[in-house]
Amino acid sequence: MIEMFQEFYENRHEYAKNWKEKTGGMVVGYFCTYVPEEILYAVGILPIRILGSHEPQNITEPHIFGMYCPFCRDCLAQGLQGRYDYLDGIMISQSCLHIRQAFSSWKIHKPVPFSYYLTMPHNVQSPRAIPFLTSELGRFKKAIEDFTGKNINEDDLWKGIEIMNRNRQLMKQVYESRKHPNPQVTGLESTYMVVSSQMIDKREHSRIVGDVFAEIPKRNLNNSKKIRLMILGSEDDDTKFIKLVESLDALFVIDNHCTGSRYFFDEVELDGNPIKAIAKRYVQRAACPSKDWPERRRTQLTVDLAKSWNVQGVILAQQKFCDPHELDFPMQKKVLEDNGFKTLTLEFDVTVPVGQFKIRVEAFLEMLRSEDLF
Amino acid sequence: MAKYKTESLKLWDKAKEIRTQYYKNYAEAHGKGGLRWGGGAWTFDAVPAGLGDDLYSLSSEPYGASIAFDKKFALECQEAIEKLGYARDLCAYVRNYCGSVLLNKYAFGGPFPKPDFIWQDHICCSHAKWYQTVSELEGGIPMYCVDVAVGPCPPFGELTPEKIDYVAGQLLDGIDWLEKVTGRKYDDEKFIEACWNDFRTTSTWARFVS
């Protein structure tokens, strides 16, 4: 059953097209996990995250700066190649410049009936952020109502919140189970579970996760002697890399990236006005480095995760040209090492240099294992 | 034969003199009992002016560009920051600036003059993170950063009262922060005068380039 998540991930477009045909509903592609999917679910739209395919391409060269990150170019390439032609709309929640460029170029070169730029504040540590985002979410709600011709009332919003929160709770349960000394879910399986949740109807995803979670205690994976690792990064659906590391007697038990725990760890509080509750969640959630300032809150969160999940080593997956992460990682590395965690920094592009990374990871794991000997 | 007749700016030497004095004022601020602050060139520099006439700033991007002019020093700065683990593909202004801080060398001679506080605006994904790094490299400098990303303005987007409140609100909170960090009382009249100077400069520049 757990293999279904990999199938969803690998057949994401077929899923979305079938969903549209089956339900008669609309599908909106989004570029960043700060997009309030609650509001899209409230109006009956299926939100799906636009992710790359990890294939080399040159179609984006005329449309995006060469020194913009590989991820945003990979995302734009999917649109320009027509793989998302079934979308009824695209939206972005203001994040980094690079992915914003992918969104803007997509709008120009692959026009869709609906496109929306949600002005998500960056200064999430300011008390002004929640009131501002609340007003922006109100404007977004109006725009989506105008586009769909449907009115969204408070009940609809609470239903959208419930859909998202339920999935978050279930995924947290799965992640909690990975604290166990002998986790029965691998890092690769967890990756497929999280990233597929960004690609399919969350209600269906939650049903399957619930069933899978019930089966977990019956599994008999022998993971107790494997080196426990954490992976940090921006967007990390590099399944080839995760599979490679886990083939070397290691196991990813936790992560902090936006195709991982950062996506779902924080829920919407069921209190007061639903729009304000959604705004509060997105302002207060575990921050992307582009929003983690002036105080660094992410570093302590990462250390807490590493301690709670009893991690032995941390891999920092540094996306090339990603300034916010690149300005974070040296301090992140220092804080982790000051807290006794060994780290390995690897520079990521769209494709992974398997041979070279294997050698480095093997050396890292050897180093971690030698600590056990003495 | 050139299509458009042109000539060197007659004021170029004067411009260079003023620029040199700007960097000198920043370095020598403490000697005159003044304060130093760091921030981007687009930061709301009229706001700190409300703290007094003896505040001097070092704007980050022009300083990064000034370092770039000195290729040998730029290379030293970039190698220094790279040795500390910062990526080679980071913004070069950031690497030049941070390298200068790390090496404790000012591009205009002497040690790097540490700012007393940071007053920044977040205009690209690197801006706030840049000064977060500078603060850490210097052992912790108080930092405040204003998020100005409220989306496109007319005619490309709408400037709503909430967007103005968001930015203005951060500035008002920032003034309270400046008073606390510097121990100085804020003078609204000095702020208004600085705003007026800002408007004069920018509109003069607009006339100049038209």
Interface residues (C-beta under 8 A of the other chain):
Chain A: M67 Q94 C96 L97 H98 Y117 T119 P121 H122 N123 S126 P127 R128 A129 P131 F132 S135 E136 R139 P289 S290 W293 P294 R296 Q318 K320 F321 D323 P324 E326 L327 D328 F329 P330 M331 K333 T345 E347
Chain B: L84 G85 Y86 A87 D89 L90 C91 V94 H122 C124 C125 S126 A128 K129 W130 Y131 Q132 T133 S135 E136 M143 Y144 C145 V146 D147 A149 V150 G151 P152 T160 E162 K163 D165 Y166 G169 Q170 D173
